Amino acid sequence: MFDTVVRKYNNWKSYRRAVDELSSLSSRELQDLGISRGDIKFVARLSLEG
């Protein structure tokens, strides 16, 4: 059970890191990557699936 909590916490940290990094990019940089601001959370979630 403890390892499940740790795994979920680590997944959440990775998700937040991805959201923060993508959010810090300019609109032009996001456009170059083919990502809109509204898609950041979706793309971050996809990055966890790997």
PQR file of N, CA, C, O and H, with PARSE charges and radii, in Angstrom:
ATOM      1  N   MET A   1       0.822  -1.194   0.000 -0.4000 1.5000
ATOM      2  CA  MET A   1       0.000   0.000   0.000 -0.0000 2.0000
ATOM      3  C   MET A   1       0.868   1.260   0.000  0.5500 1.7000
ATOM      4  O   MET A   1       0.570   2.218  -0.713 -0.5500 1.4000
ATOM      5  N   PHE A   2       1.931   1.260   0.792 -0.4000 1.5000
ATOM      6  CA  PHE A   2       2.803   2.433   0.853 -0.0000 2.0000
ATOM      7  C   PHE A   2       3.445   2.716  -0.495  0.5500 1.7000
ATOM      8  O   PHE A   2       3.574   3.873  -0.894 -0.5500 1.4000
ATOM      9  H   PHE A   2       2.172   0.482   1.371  0.4000 1.0000
ATOM     10  N   ASP A   3       3.854   1.645  -1.208 -0.4000 1.5000
ATOM     11  CA  ASP A   3       4.480   1.850  -2.516 -0.0000 2.0000
ATOM     12  C   ASP A   3       3.474   2.417  -3.517  0.5500 1.7000
ATOM     13  O   ASP A   3       3.869   3.127  -4.442 -0.5500 1.4000
ATOM     14  H   ASP A   3       3.750   0.705  -0.884  0.4000 1.0000
ATOM     15  N   THR A   4       2.186   2.121  -3.354 -0.4000 1.5000
ATOM     16  CA  THR A   4       1.163   2.698  -4.223 -0.0000 2.0000
ATOM     17  C   THR A   4       1.069   4.206  -3.999  0.5500 1.7000
ATOM     18  O   THR A   4       0.962   4.976  -4.953 -0.5500 1.4000
ATOM     19  H   THR A   4       1.865   1.544  -2.603  0.4000 1.0000
ATOM     20  N   VAL A   5       1.109   4.616  -2.750 -0.4000 1.5000
ATOM     21  CA  VAL A   5       1.069   6.041  -2.416 -0.0000 2.0000
ATOM     22  C   VAL A   5       2.298   6.738  -2.982  0.5500 1.7000
ATOM     23  O   VAL A   5       2.188   7.823  -3.552 -0.5500 1.4000
ATOM     24  H   VAL A   5       1.196   3.990  -1.975  0.4000 1.0000
ATOM     25  N   VAL A   6       3.458   6.128  -2.831 -0.4000 1.5000
ATOM     26  CA  VAL A   6       4.701   6.712  -3.342 -0.0000 2.0000
ATOM     27  C   VAL A   6       4.645   6.811  -4.863  0.5500 1.7000
ATOM     28  O   VAL A   6       5.046   7.826  -5.431 -0.5500 1.4000
ATOM     29  H   VAL A   6       3.547   5.246  -2.367  0.4000 1.0000
ATOM     30  N   ARG A   7       4.154   5.771  -5.523 -0.4000 1.5000
ATOM     31  CA  ARG A   7       4.063   5.778  -6.985 -0.0000 2.0000
ATOM     32  C   ARG A   7       3.119   6.878  -7.467  0.5500 1.7000
ATOM     33  O   ARG A   7       3.424   7.597  -8.419 -0.5500 1.4000
ATOM     34  H   ARG A   7       3.828   4.946  -5.062  0.4000 1.0000
ATOM     35  N   LYS A   8       1.973   7.002  -6.802 -0.4000 1.5000
ATOM     36  CA  LYS A   8       1.016   8.045  -7.191 -0.0000 2.0000
ATOM     37  C   LYS A   8       1.593   9.439  -6.965  0.5500 1.7000
ATOM     38  O   LYS A   8       1.390  10.341  -7.778 -0.5500 1.4000
ATOM     39  H   LYS A   8       1.725   6.418  -6.029  0.4000 1.0000
ATOM     40  N   TYR A   9       2.297   9.608  -5.881 -0.4000 1.5000
ATOM     41  CA  TYR A   9       2.928  10.901  -5.595 -0.0000 2.0000
ATOM     42  C   TYR A   9       3.989  11.219  -6.649  0.5500 1.7000
ATOM     43  O   TYR A   9       4.066  12.351  -7.126 -0.5500 1.4000
ATOM     44  H   TYR A   9       2.462   8.875  -5.220  0.4000 1.0000
ATOM     45  N   ASN A  10       4.793  10.245  -7.009 -0.4000 1.5000
ATOM     46  CA  ASN A  10       5.826  10.454  -8.031 -0.0000 2.0000
ATOM     47  C   ASN A  10       5.199  10.764  -9.388  0.5500 1.7000
ATOM     48  O   ASN A  10       5.711  11.604 -10.128 -0.5500 1.4000
ATOM     49  H   ASN A  10       4.730   9.325  -6.621  0.4000 1.0000
ATOM     50  N   ASN A  11       4.105  10.099  -9.719 -0.4000 1.5000
ATOM     51  CA  ASN A  11       3.386  10.395 -10.963 -0.0000 2.0000
ATOM     52  C   ASN A  11       2.841  11.816 -10.943  0.5500 1.7000
ATOM     53  O   ASN A  11       2.922  12.529 -11.942 -0.5500 1.4000
ATOM     54  H   ASN A  11       3.689   9.416  -9.118  0.4000 1.0000
ATOM     55  N   TRP A  12       2.291  12.225  -9.816 -0.4000 1.5000
ATOM     56  CA  TRP A  12       1.766  13.582  -9.690 -0.0000 2.0000
ATOM     57  C   TRP A  12       2.891  14.607  -9.851  0.5500 1.7000
ATOM     58  O   TRP A  12       2.714  15.623 -10.523 -0.5500 1.4000
ATOM     59  H   TRP A  12       2.225  11.645  -9.004  0.4000 1.0000
ATOM     60  N   LYS A  13       4.055  14.341  -9.230 -0.4000 1.5000
ATOM     61  CA  LYS A  13       5.194  15.257  -9.356 -0.0000 2.0000
ATOM     62  C   LYS A  13       5.644  15.368 -10.808  0.5500 1.7000
ATOM     63  O   LYS A  13       5.950  16.465 -11.276 -0.5500 1.4000
ATOM     64  H   LYS A  13       4.198  13.516  -8.684  0.4000 1.0000
ATOM     65  N   SER A  14       5.689  14.257 -11.521 -0.4000 1.5000
ATOM     66  CA  SER A  14       6.076  14.275 -12.935 -0.0000 2.0000
ATOM     67  C   SER A  14       5.065  15.053 -13.762  0.5500 1.7000
ATOM     68  O   SER A  14       5.441  15.824 -14.645 -0.5500 1.4000
ATOM     69  H   SER A  14       5.440  13.366 -11.141  0.4000 1.0000
ATOM     70  N   TYR A  15       3.793  14.854 -13.481 -0.4000 1.5000
ATOM     71  CA  TYR A  15       2.732  15.573 -14.175 -0.0000 2.0000
ATOM     72  C   TYR A  15       2.871  17.076 -13.938  0.5500 1.7000
ATOM     73  O   TYR A  15       2.827  17.858 -14.887 -0.5500 1.4000
ATOM     74  H   TYR A  15       3.487  14.227 -12.764  0.4000 1.0000
ATOM     75  N   ARG A  16       3.039  17.485 -12.680 -0.4000 1.5000
ATOM     76  CA  ARG A  16       3.172  18.904 -12.351 -0.0000 2.0000
ATOM     77  C   ARG A  16       4.406  19.512 -13.008  0.5500 1.7000
ATOM     78  O   ARG A  16       4.362  20.646 -13.485 -0.5500 1.4000
ATOM     79  H   ARG A  16       3.075  16.850 -11.908  0.4000 1.0000
ATOM     80  N   ARG A  17       5.506  18.762 -13.034 -0.4000 1.5000
ATOM     81  CA  ARG A  17       6.726  19.252 -13.663 -0.0000 2.0000
ATOM     82  C   ARG A  17       6.493  19.498 -15.148  0.5500 1.7000
ATOM     83  O   ARG A  17       6.924  20.518 -15.688 -0.5500 1.4000
ATOM     84  H   ARG A  17       5.542  17.841 -12.646  0.4000 1.0000
ATOM     85  N   ALA A  18       5.811  18.565 -15.809 -0.4000 1.5000
ATOM     86  CA  ALA A  18       5.518  18.713 -17.238 -0.0000 2.0000
ATOM     87  C   ALA A  18       4.602  19.907 -17.476  0.5500 1.7000
ATOM     88  O   ALA A  18       4.826  20.683 -18.405 -0.5500 1.4000
ATOM     89  H   ALA A  18       5.461  17.737 -15.371  0.4000 1.0000
ATOM     90  N   VAL A  19       3.570  20.061 -16.646 -0.4000 1.5000
ATOM     91  CA  VAL A  19       2.660  21.201 -16.792 -0.0000 2.0000
ATOM     92  C   VAL A  19       3.419  22.508 -16.581  0.5500 1.7000
ATOM     93  O   VAL A  19       3.249  23.457 -17.347 -0.5500 1.4000
ATOM     94  H   VAL A  19       3.387  19.430 -15.892  0.4000 1.0000
ATOM     95  N   ASP A  20       4.239  22.560 -15.564 -0.4000 1.5000
ATOM     96  CA  ASP A  20       4.997  23.783 -15.280 -0.0000 2.0000
ATOM     97  C   ASP A  20       5.955  24.129 -16.413  0.5500 1.7000
ATOM     98  O   ASP A  20       6.053  25.288 -16.816 -0.5500 1.4000
ATOM     99  H   ASP A  20       4.377  21.789 -14.942  0.4000 1.0000
ATOM    100  N   GLU A  21       6.663  23.121 -16.927 -0.4000 1.5000
ATOM    101  CA  GLU A  21       7.609  23.373 -18.012 -0.0000 2.0000
ATOM    102  C   GLU A  21       6.907  23.828 -19.277  0.5500 1.7000
ATOM    103  O   GLU A  21       7.347  24.778 -19.924 -0.5500 1.4000
ATOM    104  H   GLU A  21       6.584  22.179 -16.599  0.4000 1.0000
ATOM    105  N   LEU A  22       5.817  23.159 -19.637 -0.4000 1.5000
ATOM    106  CA  LEU A  22       5.087  23.554 -20.835 -0.0000 2.0000
ATOM    107  C   LEU A  22       4.444  24.934 -20.658  0.5500 1.7000
ATOM    108  O   LEU A  22       4.396  25.721 -21.603 -0.5500 1.4000
ATOM    109  H   LEU A  22       5.459  22.387 -19.112  0.4000 1.0000
ATOM    110  N   SER A  23       3.960  25.223 -19.472 -0.4000 1.5000
ATOM    111  CA  SER A  23       3.330  26.514 -19.213 -0.0000 2.0000
ATOM    112  C   SER A  23       4.329  27.656 -19.287  0.5500 1.7000
ATOM    113  O   SER A  23       3.951  28.793 -19.569 -0.5500 1.4000
ATOM    114  H   SER A  23       3.999  24.584 -18.704  0.4000 1.0000
ATOM    115  N   SER A  24       5.592  27.368 -19.038 -0.4000 1.5000
ATOM    116  CA  SER A  24       6.608  28.423 -19.067 -0.0000 2.0000
ATOM    117  C   SER A  24       7.037  28.778 -20.493  0.5500 1.7000
ATOM    118  O   SER A  24       7.708  29.788 -20.704 -0.5500 1.4000
ATOM    119  H   SER A  24       5.899  26.444 -18.810  0.4000 1.0000
ATOM    120  N   LEU A  25       6.653  27.954 -21.470 -0.4000 1.5000
ATOM    121  CA  LEU A  25       7.011  28.234 -22.860 -0.0000 2.0000
ATOM    122  C   LEU A  25       6.143  29.360 -23.418  0.5500 1.7000
ATOM    123  O   LEU A  25       5.008  29.566 -22.990 -0.5500 1.4000
ATOM    124  H   LEU A  25       6.108  27.133 -21.299  0.4000 1.0000
ATOM    125  N   SER A  26       6.698  30.066 -24.366 -0.4000 1.5000
ATOM    126  CA  SER A  26       5.921  31.121 -25.028 -0.0000 2.0000
ATOM    127  C   SER A  26       4.895  30.482 -25.958  0.5500 1.7000
ATOM    128  O   SER A  26       4.992  29.302 -26.296 -0.5500 1.4000
ATOM    129  H   SER A  26       7.621  29.899 -24.714  0.4000 1.0000
ATOM    130  N   SER A  27       3.927  31.269 -26.360 -0.4000 1.5000
ATOM    131  CA  SER A  27       2.911  30.766 -27.290 -0.0000 2.0000
ATOM    132  C   SER A  27       3.549  30.306 -28.588  0.5500 1.7000
ATOM    133  O   SER A  27       3.110  29.318 -29.176 -0.5500 1.4000
ATOM    134  H   SER A  27       3.849  32.228 -26.086  0.4000 1.0000
ATOM    135  N   ARG A  28       4.569  31.004 -29.039 -0.4000 1.5000
ATOM    136  CA  ARG A  28       5.269  30.639 -30.270 -0.0000 2.0000
ATOM    137  C   ARG A  28       5.971  29.282 -30.114  0.5500 1.7000
ATOM    138  O   ARG A  28       5.918  28.447 -31.017 -0.5500 1.4000
ATOM    139  H   ARG A  28       4.925  31.807 -28.561  0.4000 1.0000
ATOM    140  N   GLU A  29       6.623  29.067 -28.976 -0.4000 1.5000
ATOM    141  CA  GLU A  29       7.304  27.795 -28.736 -0.0000 2.0000
ATOM    142  C   GLU A  29       6.296  26.645 -28.684  0.5500 1.7000
ATOM    143  O   GLU A  29       6.544  25.570 -29.228 -0.5500 1.4000
ATOM    144  H   GLU A  29       6.667  29.745 -28.243  0.4000 1.0000
ATOM    145  N   LEU A  30       5.164  26.878 -28.028 -0.4000 1.5000
ATOM    146  CA  LEU A  30       4.121  25.855 -27.978 -0.0000 2.0000
ATOM    147  C   LEU A  30       3.587  25.572 -29.380  0.5500 1.7000
ATOM    148  O   LEU A  30       3.362  24.418 -29.745 -0.5500 1.4000
ATOM    149  H   LEU A  30       4.962  27.752 -27.586  0.4000 1.0000
ATOM    150  N   GLN A  31       3.390  26.623 -30.154 -0.4000 1.5000
ATOM    151  CA  GLN A  31       2.904  26.455 -31.521 -0.0000 2.0000
ATOM    152  C   GLN A  31       3.902  25.625 -32.340  0.5500 1.7000
ATOM    153  O   GLN A  31       3.496  24.777 -33.133 -0.5500 1.4000
ATOM    154  H   GLN A  31       3.573  27.560 -29.857  0.4000 1.0000
ATOM    155  N   ASP A  32       5.193  25.865 -32.151 -0.4000 1.5000
ATOM    156  CA  ASP A  32       6.219  25.088 -32.854 -0.0000 2.0000
ATOM    157  C   ASP A  32       6.138  23.600 -32.506  0.5500 1.7000
ATOM    158  O   ASP A  32       6.454  22.741 -33.328 -0.5500 1.4000
ATOM    159  H   ASP A  32       5.523  26.555 -31.507  0.4000 1.0000
ATOM    160  N   LEU A  33       5.711  23.312 -31.277 -0.4000 1.5000
ATOM    161  CA  LEU A  33       5.563  21.923 -30.831 -0.0000 2.0000
ATOM    162  C   LEU A  33       4.205  21.338 -31.208  0.5500 1.7000
ATOM    163  O   LEU A  33       3.972  20.141 -31.043 -0.5500 1.4000
ATOM    164  H   LEU A  33       5.455  24.010 -30.609  0.4000 1.0000
ATOM    165  N   GLY A  34       3.317  22.180 -31.709 -0.4000 1.5000
ATOM    166  CA  GLY A  34       1.981  21.720 -32.078 -0.0000 2.0000
ATOM    167  C   GLY A  34       1.054  21.569 -30.892  0.5500 1.7000
ATOM    168  O   GLY A  34       0.126  20.759 -30.915 -0.5500 1.4000
ATOM    169  H   GLY A  34       3.507  23.153 -31.842  0.4000 1.0000
ATOM    170  N   ILE A  35       1.310  22.361 -29.844 -0.4000 1.5000
ATOM    171  CA  ILE A  35       0.516  22.286 -28.610 -0.0000 2.0000
ATOM    172  C   ILE A  35      -0.128  23.647 -28.372  0.5500 1.7000
ATOM    173  O   ILE A  35       0.527  24.681 -28.503 -0.5500 1.4000
ATOM    174  H   ILE A  35       2.064  23.018 -29.825  0.4000 1.0000
ATOM    175  N   SER A  36      -1.405  23.642 -28.024 -0.4000 1.5000
ATOM    176  CA  SER A  36      -2.046  24.897 -27.627 -0.0000 2.0000
ATOM    177  C   SER A  36      -2.049  24.962 -26.097  0.5500 1.7000
ATOM    178  O   SER A  36      -1.897  23.942 -25.424 -0.5500 1.4000
ATOM    179  H   SER A  36      -1.937  22.802 -27.918  0.4000 1.0000
ATOM    180  N   ARG A  37      -2.221  26.148 -25.565 -0.4000 1.5000
ATOM    181  CA  ARG A  37      -2.237  26.299 -24.097 -0.0000 2.0000
ATOM    182  C   ARG A  37      -3.312  25.424 -23.453  0.5500 1.7000
ATOM    183  O   ARG A  37      -3.119  24.892 -22.360 -0.5500 1.4000
ATOM    184  H   ARG A  37      -2.345  26.977 -26.111  0.4000 1.0000
ATOM    185  N   GLY A  38      -4.429  25.282 -24.133 -0.4000 1.5000
ATOM    186  CA  GLY A  38      -5.519  24.470 -23.599 -0.0000 2.0000
ATOM    187  C   GLY A  38      -5.221  22.980 -23.572  0.5500 1.7000
ATOM    188  O   GLY A  38      -5.914  22.217 -22.900 -0.5500 1.4000
ATOM    189  H   GLY A  38      -4.586  25.714 -25.021  0.4000 1.0000
ATOM    190  N   ASP A  39      -4.191  22.564 -24.301 -0.4000 1.5000
ATOM    191  CA  ASP A  39      -3.829  21.150 -24.370 -0.0000 2.0000
ATOM    192  C   ASP A  39      -2.715  20.751 -23.399  0.5500 1.7000
ATOM    193  O   ASP A  39      -2.347  19.578 -23.329 -0.5500 1.4000
ATOM    194  H   ASP A  39      -3.627  23.184 -24.847  0.4000 1.0000
ATOM    195  N   ILE A  40      -2.181  21.707 -22.658 -0.4000 1.5000
ATOM    196  CA  ILE A  40      -1.015  21.432 -21.811 -0.0000 2.0000
ATOM    197  C   ILE A  40      -1.286  20.312 -20.818  0.5500 1.7000
ATOM    198  O   ILE A  40      -0.476  19.392 -20.701 -0.5500 1.4000
ATOM    199  H   ILE A  40      -2.479  22.660 -22.714  0.4000 1.0000
ATOM    200  N   LYS A  41      -2.397  20.365 -20.105 -0.4000 1.5000
ATOM    201  CA  LYS A  41      -2.682  19.330 -19.096 -0.0000 2.0000
ATOM    202  C   LYS A  41      -2.885  17.967 -19.755  0.5500 1.7000
ATOM    203  O   LYS A  41      -2.467  16.943 -19.215 -0.5500 1.4000
ATOM    204  H   LYS A  41      -3.054  21.112 -20.200  0.4000 1.0000
ATOM    205  N   PHE A  42      -3.527  17.960 -20.919 -0.4000 1.5000
ATOM    206  CA  PHE A  42      -3.732  16.711 -21.655 -0.0000 2.0000
ATOM    207  C   PHE A  42      -2.391  16.112 -22.084  0.5500 1.7000
ATOM    208  O   PHE A  42      -2.163  14.914 -21.916 -0.5500 1.4000
ATOM    209  H   PHE A  42      -3.866  18.792 -21.357  0.4000 1.0000
ATOM    210  N   VAL A  43      -1.522  16.929 -22.627 -0.4000 1.5000
ATOM    211  CA  VAL A  43      -0.208  16.471 -23.078 -0.0000 2.0000
ATOM    212  C   VAL A  43       0.628  15.987 -21.886  0.5500 1.7000
ATOM    213  O   VAL A  43       1.346  14.993 -21.993 -0.5500 1.4000
ATOM    214  H   VAL A  43      -1.708  17.902 -22.764  0.4000 1.0000
ATOM    215  N   ALA A  44       0.534  16.684 -20.765 -0.4000 1.5000
ATOM    216  CA  ALA A  44       1.270  16.266 -19.567 -0.0000 2.0000
ATOM    217  C   ALA A  44       0.791  14.902 -19.084  0.5500 1.7000
ATOM    218  O   ALA A  44       1.596  14.066 -18.672 -0.5500 1.4000
ATOM    219  H   ALA A  44      -0.050  17.492 -20.678  0.4000 1.0000
ATOM    220  N   ARG A  45      -0.529  14.678 -19.137 -0.4000 1.5000
ATOM    221  CA  ARG A  45      -1.057  13.372 -18.744 -0.0000 2.0000
ATOM    222  C   ARG A  45      -0.564  12.275 -19.681  0.5500 1.7000
ATOM    223  O   ARG A  45      -0.235  11.172 -19.246 -0.5500 1.4000
ATOM    224  H   ARG A  45      -1.182  15.357 -19.471  0.4000 1.0000
ATOM    225  N   LEU A  46      -0.517  12.595 -20.980 -0.4000 1.5000
ATOM    226  CA  LEU A  46      -0.018  11.618 -21.946 -0.0000 2.0000
ATOM    227  C   LEU A  46       1.445  11.271 -21.690  0.5500 1.7000
ATOM    228  O   LEU A  46       1.866  10.140 -21.933 -0.5500 1.4000
ATOM    229  H   LEU A  46      -0.785  13.492 -21.334  0.4000 1.0000
ATOM    230  N   SER A  47       2.211  12.224 -21.205 -0.4000 1.5000
ATOM    231  CA  SER A  47       3.628  11.975 -20.961 -0.0000 2.0000
ATOM    232  C   SER A  47       3.823  10.937 -19.852  0.5500 1.7000
ATOM    233  O   SER A  47       4.858  10.272 -19.806 -0.5500 1.4000
ATOM    234  H   SER A  47       1.869  13.142 -21.007  0.4000 1.0000
ATOM    235  N   LEU A  48       2.845  10.792 -18.966 -0.4000 1.5000
ATOM    236  CA  LEU A  48       2.944   9.783 -17.909 -0.0000 2.0000
ATOM    237  C   LEU A  48       2.728   8.377 -18.442  0.5500 1.7000
ATOM    238  O   LEU A  48       3.261   7.410 -17.899 -0.5500 1.4000
ATOM    239  H   LEU A  48       2.004  11.332 -19.004  0.4000 1.0000
ATOM    240  N   GLU A  49       1.949   8.268 -19.502 -0.4000 1.5000
ATOM    241  CA  GLU A  49       1.659   6.960 -20.067 -0.0000 2.0000
ATOM    242  C   GLU A  49       2.835   6.424 -20.862  0.5500 1.7000
ATOM    243  O   GLU A  49       2.943   5.223 -21.106 -0.5500 1.4000
ATOM    244  H   GLU A  49       1.516   9.054 -19.943  0.4000 1.0000
ATOM    245  N   GLY A  50       3.691   7.310 -21.253 -0.4000 1.5000
ATOM    246  CA  GLY A  50       4.898   7.004 -21.808 -0.0000 2.0000
ATOM    247  C   GLY A  50       5.376   6.523 -22.995  0.5500 1.7000
ATOM    248  O   GLY A  50       6.586   6.364 -23.155 -0.5500 1.4000
ATOM    249  H   GLY A  50       3.603   8.287 -21.054  0.4000 1.0000
TER
END
